[in-house]
């Protein structure tokens, strides 16, 4: 019978490495740290755009990046791929968080969901009325919908920086407000600026969402295959003339909040496989194929212990917090202050009685 080493047999260097990796994993899941990283990225962008050659900052983000096969090429600037491409993952996480709150959280009751809905409607209507009142007789009055747009990445970063000092309901309120506001913006474009929309794009996006729904009904719980219909939804919204990051919101809101049904409960699978492994450990003739089958069952049980919305959100959180959002800040916070006079001005009336 093969002797299996216990923890005391593990070399000291390996134990220290395991402890370091565990500590690092916990560190990456501290929201305040991700908020600090976001602010550092924003500060770096400001310094880059003002203390060095600002043209290098602009030139980098306007560098064209192309994807394609043969003569079919799709080229956009690096700034586009960050704001309209990579940020889709951020909005996927936002959609998943809203989905969880609708299922069992602060938005599960109509009375609680009414507040962000009313706030979003007011946030669209009041700025539009102010705009119209100031531009009612000017050629620019048709731009009344411009104040509708919002950007929540930095707001979420500030909330993450404050950590648990901010109630979770405030975070959910902000996320729900932004989602509803984006939906209202799409409706406004469709009703009042429909000349620039392409109905075929919405049909493509709807087809991608339908494929994702069929895959869910078929019991496909692995996240990677959903990248294909997700890409179709993204391309459809882009072709339709709508901000393609809404594809992330749509897919996030569709993510199941319950584990995929299986013939055997995940906990029962774990118990059974553990018992089988114990017996095979004592059997010197245990085959590799049986062990591989047990490994597959363990992976399945491990995956289905949590609902997909929790599993995917947990897996993507470090990538979004330490990759997507800092990259977004670095690409967008570099505002040049050339020509801006920040020096205080002395008033002759205030200081007329002084020598």
C-alpha positions as CSV (number, residue, x, y, z in Angstrom):
1,X,0.0,0.0,0.0
2,X,1.3,3.4,-1.0
3,X,2.2,5.8,1.9
4,X,0.7,9.3,1.5
5,X,2.7,12.1,3.2
6,X,0.9,14.2,5.8
7,X,1.2,17.9,6.2
8,X,4.3,17.6,8.4
9,X,6.2,16.0,5.5
10,X,5.7,19.0,3.3
11,X,8.9,21.0,3.0
12,X,9.1,24.3,4.9
13,X,9.5,26.3,1.7
14,X,6.2,24.8,0.3
15,X,4.3,25.6,3.4
16,X,5.5,29.2,3.4
17,X,4.5,29.5,-0.3
18,X,1.0,28.1,0.5
19,X,0.6,30.6,3.3
20,X,1.8,33.5,1.2
21,X,-0.7,32.6,-1.6
22,X,-3.5,32.3,0.8
23,X,-2.7,35.7,2.3
24,X,-2.4,37.2,-1.2
25,X,-5.8,35.7,-2.2
26,X,-7.5,37.3,0.9
27,X,-5.7,40.6,0.1
28,X,-7.1,40.7,-3.4
29,X,-10.7,40.3,-2.0
30,X,-10.4,43.3,0.3
31,X,-12.6,46.0,-1.4
32,X,-10.8,48.9,0.2
33,X,-7.5,47.8,-1.5
34,X,-9.2,47.7,-4.9
35,X,-10.5,51.2,-4.3
36,X,-6.9,52.4,-3.5
37,X,-5.6,50.8,-6.7
38,X,-8.3,52.6,-8.7
39,X,-7.4,56.0,-7.3
40,X,-3.7,55.4,-7.8
41,X,-4.4,54.6,-11.5
42,X,-6.4,57.8,-11.8
43,X,-3.6,59.8,-10.2
44,X,-1.1,58.2,-12.5
45,X,-3.2,59.2,-15.5
46,X,-3.3,62.8,-14.3
47,X,0.4,63.0,-13.7
48,X,1.1,61.4,-17.1
49,X,-1.1,63.8,-18.9
50,X,0.3,66.9,-17.1
51,X,3.8,66.4,-15.9
52,X,5.0,64.7,-19.1
53,X,4.4,65.1,-22.7
54,X,0.5,64.9,-22.9
55,X,0.7,63.9,-26.6
56,X,2.2,60.5,-25.6
57,X,-0.8,59.9,-23.3
58,X,-3.3,60.7,-26.1
59,X,-1.3,58.9,-28.7
60,X,-1.2,55.6,-26.7
61,X,-5.0,55.4,-26.2
62,X,-5.7,56.4,-29.8
63,X,-3.5,53.6,-31.1
64,X,-5.6,51.5,-33.5
65,X,-6.0,47.9,-32.6
66,X,-7.5,45.5,-35.2
67,X,-9.0,42.1,-35.1
68,X,-10.0,40.1,-38.2
69,X,-9.5,37.3,-40.6
70,X,-8.1,37.9,-44.0
71,X,-9.7,40.9,-45.6
72,X,-12.3,41.2,-42.8
73,X,-10.8,43.6,-40.3
74,X,-12.4,45.4,-37.4
75,X,-10.2,48.3,-36.2
76,X,-10.8,50.6,-33.3
77,X,-8.7,52.7,-31.0
78,X,-7.3,51.2,-27.8
79,X,-9.5,53.6,-25.9
80,X,-12.5,52.1,-27.6
81,X,-11.5,48.5,-26.7
82,X,-11.1,49.5,-23.0
83,X,-14.3,51.6,-22.6
84,X,-16.6,49.6,-24.9
85,X,-14.9,46.2,-24.7
86,X,-13.1,45.4,-21.5
87,X,-15.6,47.4,-19.4
88,X,-18.3,44.9,-20.5
89,X,-16.9,42.6,-17.9
90,X,-17.4,45.2,-15.2
91,X,-21.0,45.7,-16.3
92,X,-21.4,41.9,-16.3
93,X,-20.5,42.0,-12.6
94,X,-22.9,44.9,-12.0
95,X,-25.7,43.0,-13.7
96,X,-25.0,39.9,-11.6
97,X,-25.1,41.9,-8.4
98,X,-28.4,43.5,-9.3
99,X,-29.7,40.0,-10.2
100,X,-28.8,38.8,-6.7
101,X,-30.4,41.7,-5.1
102,X,-33.6,41.3,-7.1
103,X,-33.7,37.6,-6.1
104,X,-33.0,37.9,-2.3
105,X,-31.7,41.3,-1.5
106,X,-32.6,45.0,-1.2
107,X,-34.5,44.9,-4.6
108,X,-36.6,41.8,-4.0
109,X,-39.6,43.9,-2.9
110,X,-41.3,46.5,-5.0
111,X,-41.3,49.1,-2.3
112,X,-37.5,49.0,-2.1
113,X,-37.0,48.9,-5.9
114,X,-39.3,51.9,-6.3
115,X,-36.6,54.3,-4.8
116,X,-33.9,53.7,-7.4
117,X,-36.5,53.6,-10.1
118,X,-38.0,57.0,-9.1
119,X,-34.5,58.4,-8.6
120,X,-33.4,57.4,-12.1
121,X,-36.5,58.9,-13.6
122,X,-35.9,62.1,-11.7
123,X,-32.2,62.1,-12.7
124,X,-33.2,61.9,-16.3
125,X,-36.2,64.3,-16.3
126,X,-34.9,67.1,-14.1
127,X,-31.6,67.7,-16.0
128,X,-33.5,67.5,-19.3
129,X,-36.0,70.1,-18.2
130,X,-33.2,72.4,-17.0
131,X,-31.5,72.0,-20.4
132,X,-34.6,72.8,-22.3
133,X,-35.3,75.8,-20.2
134,X,-31.9,77.2,-21.0
135,X,-31.9,76.2,-24.7
136,X,-35.5,76.5,-25.7
137,X,-34.8,78.9,-28.5
138,X,-31.3,77.8,-29.5
139,X,-30.4,75.3,-32.2
140,X,-29.0,73.0,-29.5
141,X,-32.3,72.3,-27.9
142,X,-32.4,68.9,-29.5
143,X,-29.6,67.8,-27.2
144,X,-31.8,67.7,-24.1
145,X,-31.0,64.0,-23.6
146,X,-27.3,64.5,-23.2
147,X,-27.4,64.8,-19.4
148,X,-29.0,61.3,-19.3
149,X,-25.6,59.5,-19.5
150,X,-23.9,58.4,-16.3
151,X,-20.6,56.8,-15.5
152,X,-20.5,54.7,-12.3
153,X,-17.1,53.1,-12.4
154,X,-15.4,55.7,-10.2
155,X,-18.4,55.9,-7.9
156,X,-18.2,52.2,-7.3
157,X,-14.5,52.5,-6.7
158,X,-15.0,55.2,-4.1
159,X,-17.6,52.9,-2.3
160,X,-15.1,50.1,-2.5
161,X,-12.5,52.3,-0.9
162,X,-14.8,53.2,2.0
163,X,-15.5,49.5,2.5
164,X,-17.9,48.4,5.2
165,X,-18.3,52.0,6.4
166,X,-20.9,52.3,3.6
167,X,-24.1,50.3,4.0
168,X,-24.6,47.6,1.3
169,X,-28.0,49.2,0.5
170,X,-26.2,52.3,-0.7
171,X,-24.0,50.3,-3.1
172,X,-27.0,48.4,-4.4
173,X,-29.0,51.7,-4.8
174,X,-26.1,53.2,-6.9
175,X,-25.9,50.1,-9.1
176,X,-29.6,49.9,-9.6
177,X,-29.8,53.6,-10.3
178,X,-27.1,53.3,-13.0
179,X,-28.7,50.2,-14.6
180,X,-32.1,51.8,-14.8
181,X,-30.6,55.1,-16.1
182,X,-28.9,53.2,-18.9
183,X,-32.1,51.4,-19.9
184,X,-33.9,54.8,-20.0
185,X,-31.1,56.2,-22.2
186,X,-31.6,53.3,-24.6
187,X,-35.4,53.9,-24.7
188,X,-34.8,57.7,-25.3
189,X,-32.5,56.9,-28.2
190,X,-35.0,54.5,-29.7
191,X,-38.0,56.9,-29.4
192,X,-36.5,60.3,-30.1
193,X,-33.2,59.6,-32.0
194,X,-34.2,56.4,-33.9
195,X,-32.7,57.6,-37.2
196,X,-29.2,56.5,-36.0
197,X,-30.3,53.1,-34.7
198,X,-30.1,49.9,-36.7
199,X,-33.0,47.4,-36.0
200,X,-30.9,44.6,-37.4
201,X,-28.4,45.1,-34.6
202,X,-31.2,44.6,-32.0
203,X,-32.2,41.4,-33.8
204,X,-28.7,40.1,-33.6
205,X,-28.5,40.9,-29.9
206,X,-31.8,39.3,-29.3
207,X,-30.6,36.1,-31.1
208,X,-27.5,36.0,-28.8
209,X,-29.7,36.4,-25.7
210,X,-31.9,33.6,-26.9
211,X,-29.0,31.3,-27.5
212,X,-27.8,32.0,-23.9
213,X,-31.2,31.2,-22.5
214,X,-31.4,27.9,-24.5
215,X,-27.9,27.0,-23.1
216,X,-29.2,27.7,-19.6
217,X,-32.3,25.5,-20.1
218,X,-30.0,22.8,-21.4
219,X,-28.1,22.8,-18.1
220,X,-24.8,24.2,-19.4
221,X,-23.3,25.6,-16.2
222,X,-19.7,26.2,-17.3
223,X,-19.2,29.9,-17.9
224,X,-16.7,29.8,-20.8
225,X,-19.3,28.6,-23.5
226,X,-21.4,31.7,-22.8
227,X,-18.7,33.9,-24.2
228,X,-19.9,33.0,-27.7
229,X,-23.5,34.3,-27.3
230,X,-22.1,37.1,-25.2
231,X,-19.9,38.2,-28.1
232,X,-22.9,38.1,-30.4
233,X,-25.0,40.3,-28.1
234,X,-22.0,42.7,-27.8
235,X,-21.6,42.9,-31.6
236,X,-25.4,43.3,-32.1
237,X,-25.6,46.2,-29.7
238,X,-22.6,47.9,-31.3
239,X,-24.1,47.5,-34.8
240,X,-27.4,48.8,-33.5
241,X,-25.8,52.0,-32.3
242,X,-26.2,51.3,-28.5
243,X,-23.4,51.3,-26.0
244,X,-22.2,47.6,-26.3
245,X,-21.3,47.4,-22.6
246,X,-25.0,46.9,-22.0
247,X,-24.4,43.4,-23.2
248,X,-22.7,42.7,-19.9
249,X,-25.7,44.0,-18.0
250,X,-28.2,41.9,-20.0
251,X,-26.2,38.7,-19.5
252,X,-25.6,39.5,-15.8
253,X,-29.3,39.9,-15.2
254,X,-29.9,36.5,-17.0
255,X,-27.4,34.6,-14.8
256,X,-29.2,31.9,-12.8
257,X,-29.4,32.5,-9.0
258,X,-29.9,28.8,-8.3
259,X,-27.5,25.9,-8.8
260,X,-28.1,23.8,-11.9
261,X,-30.4,20.8,-11.1
262,X,-28.5,17.5,-10.9
263,X,-29.6,13.9,-10.4
264,X,-27.6,13.9,-7.1
265,X,-27.1,16.7,-4.7
266,X,-23.6,18.1,-4.7
267,X,-23.1,17.3,-1.0
268,X,-24.2,13.7,-1.6
269,X,-21.7,13.5,-4.5
270,X,-18.9,14.7,-2.2
271,X,-19.8,12.2,0.5
272,X,-20.0,9.3,-1.9
273,X,-16.8,10.1,-3.8
274,X,-14.9,10.6,-0.5
275,X,-16.0,7.2,0.7
276,X,-15.0,5.7,-2.7
277,X,-11.6,7.3,-2.5
278,X,-11.1,6.0,1.0
279,X,-11.8,2.5,-0.2
280,X,-9.6,2.8,-3.3
281,X,-6.8,4.2,-1.2
282,X,-6.7,0.9,0.6
283,X,-6.9,-1.0,-2.7
284,X,-3.4,-1.4,-4.3
285,X,-5.1,-2.2,-7.6
286,X,-7.1,1.0,-7.9
287,X,-7.0,2.1,-11.6
288,X,-6.3,5.5,-13.0
289,X,-9.6,5.6,-14.9
290,X,-11.6,5.2,-11.7
291,X,-9.6,8.0,-10.1
292,X,-10.2,10.3,-13.1
293,X,-13.9,9.6,-12.9
294,X,-13.9,10.5,-9.2
295,X,-12.0,13.7,-10.0
296,X,-14.6,14.7,-12.6
297,X,-17.4,14.1,-10.1
298,X,-15.6,16.2,-7.4
299,X,-15.2,19.0,-9.9
300,X,-18.9,18.9,-10.8
301,X,-20.0,18.9,-7.1
302,X,-17.6,21.7,-6.3
303,X,-19.0,23.8,-9.2
304,X,-22.6,23.2,-8.3
305,X,-22.3,23.9,-4.6
306,X,-22.8,27.6,-5.5
307,X,-25.3,29.2,-8.0
308,X,-23.7,30.4,-11.2
309,X,-24.3,34.1,-10.3
310,X,-22.1,33.7,-7.2
311,X,-19.5,31.5,-8.8
312,X,-18.9,33.7,-11.8
313,X,-19.0,36.9,-9.8
314,X,-16.4,35.6,-7.3
315,X,-14.1,34.3,-10.1
316,X,-14.2,37.6,-12.0
317,X,-14.0,40.0,-9.0
318,X,-10.1,40.1,-8.7
319,X,-9.8,40.6,-12.5
320,X,-12.3,43.5,-12.5
321,X,-11.0,45.1,-9.3
322,X,-7.3,45.0,-10.1
323,X,-7.4,44.9,-13.9
324,X,-10.5,46.3,-15.6
325,X,-11.2,49.3,-13.4
326,X,-7.6,50.5,-12.9
327,X,-7.1,50.2,-16.7
328,X,-10.4,52.2,-17.2
329,X,-9.1,54.9,-14.8
330,X,-5.7,55.1,-16.5
331,X,-7.3,55.5,-19.9
332,X,-9.9,58.1,-19.0
333,X,-8.6,60.2,-16.0
334,X,-5.7,61.8,-17.9
335,X,-7.3,65.2,-18.3
336,X,-4.8,67.9,-19.4
337,X,-4.9,71.0,-17.2
338,X,-2.9,73.2,-19.7
339,X,-4.3,76.7,-19.8
340,X,-6.3,76.3,-16.6
341,X,-5.4,79.1,-14.1
342,X,-5.7,77.7,-10.6
343,X,-4.0,80.6,-8.8
344,X,-6.2,82.5,-6.3
345,X,-7.2,86.0,-7.4
346,X,-7.2,88.9,-4.9
347,X,-10.3,91.1,-4.9
348,X,-9.7,94.8,-4.8
349,X,-12.9,95.3,-2.9
350,X,-12.0,92.7,-0.2
351,X,-8.5,94.1,0.4
352,X,-9.1,97.8,-0.3
353,X,-8.8,98.6,3.4
354,X,-5.5,96.7,3.8
355,X,-2.0,98.2,3.2
